[in-house]
């Protein structure tokens, strides 16, 4: 949406609600001239925080959709997601899990694909994993994972896994301040994932008999295009020789 079009939307909603610019400015805790800038489409003179405050006052949602070189951005995001999946596949297989990626399903009207499906034949655990480079729509993410866990018995049977003692929902999130901040701000929604970081990685490395956690959540770096794994430590970058993703609590 262009700047001038956003301004027209704001003006239309304000007028529909019978409000003056001064009324809306007071609701948003901004100066009236700031509100006037918004309605005239002069967004370059405003901060993103100020724009959001004004839109919140009228209950208008702003969906920022980045674009870059046509379809190149989608391919770039897909490549990052695939790199994360590949790194975790290598790691889990090194820990004696059998791993499948992008497993499609269509059962009782529920359809989709499981990012990472893993089976530990000794402990008879099925892992249902979602790999995310960006934590954006949290409700959709958690709802989708819940659906996949619910239909996993049928998915597993299709792979020759007949009986298992536990289903382990797992979130593999790309390391980054934005993702961590989103999980922290919406912590009640992520309460189910009660084992995290190194403790979660340790469980995957050596799963044992007994009760499983309700869910795993791991922030991790993954291999970049050069094939080297880079982990941020303090203000420095330290190259690691270990294969697969590095995990942080």
HUPE-V606499 format. One record per residue. BURIAL is # if it has 16 or more other ideal C-beta (glycine too) atoms within 10 Angstrom, else .. Layout:
burial->BURIAL
burial->BURIAL
//
This chain:
burial->.
burial->.
burial->.
burial->.
burial->.
burial->#
burial->#
burial->.
burial->.
burial->#
burial->#
burial->.
burial->#
burial->#
burial->.
burial->.
burial->.
burial->.
burial->#
burial->.
burial->#
burial->.
burial->.
burial->#
burial->#
burial->.
burial->.
burial->#
burial->.
burial->#
burial->.
burial->.
burial->.
burial->#
burial->#
burial->.
burial->#
burial->#
burial->#
burial->.
burial->#
burial->.
burial->#
burial->.
burial->.
burial->#
burial->.
burial->.
burial->.
burial->#
burial->#
burial->.
burial->#
burial->#
burial->#
burial->.
burial->#
burial->#
burial->.
burial->.
burial->.
burial->.
burial->.
burial->.
burial->.
burial->.
burial->.
burial->.
burial->.
burial->.
burial->.
burial->.
burial->.
burial->.
burial->.
burial->.
burial->.
burial->.
burial->.
burial->#
burial->#
burial->.
burial->#
burial->#
burial->#
burial->#
burial->#
burial->#
burial->#
burial->#
burial->#
burial->#
burial->.
burial->.
burial->#
burial->.
burial->#
burial->.
burial->#
burial->.
burial->#
burial->.
burial->#
burial->.
burial->#
burial->.
burial->.
burial->.
burial->.
burial->.
burial->.
burial->.
burial->.
burial->#
burial->#
burial->#
burial->#
burial->#
burial->#
burial->#
burial->.
burial->.
burial->#
burial->.
burial->#
burial->#
burial->#
burial->#
burial->#
burial->#
burial->#
burial->.
burial->#
burial->.
burial->#
burial->.
burial->.
burial->.
burial->.
burial->.
burial->#
burial->#
burial->.
burial->#
burial->#
burial->.
burial->#
burial->#
burial->#
burial->.
burial->#
burial->#
burial->.
burial->.
burial->#
burial->#
burial->.
burial->.
burial->.
burial->.
burial->#
burial->.
burial->.
burial->#
burial->.
burial->.
burial->#
burial->#
burial->#
burial->#
burial->#
burial->#
burial->#
burial->#
burial->#
burial->.
burial->.
burial->.
burial->#
burial->.
burial->.
burial->#
burial->#
burial->.
burial->.
burial->.
burial->.
burial->.
burial->.
burial->#
burial->.
burial->.
burial->#
burial->.
burial->#
burial->#
burial->.
burial->.
burial->.
burial->#
burial->#
burial->.
burial->#
burial->#
burial->.
burial->.
burial->#
burial->.
burial->.
burial->.
burial->.
burial->#
burial->#
burial->.
burial->#
burial->#
burial->#
burial->#
burial->#
burial->#
burial->#
burial->#
burial->#
burial->.
burial->.
burial->.
burial->.
burial->.
burial->#
burial->.
burial->#
burial->.
burial->.
burial->.
burial->.
burial->.
burial->.
burial->.
burial->.
burial->.
burial->.
burial->.
burial->.
burial->#
burial->#
burial->#
burial->#
burial->#
burial->.
//
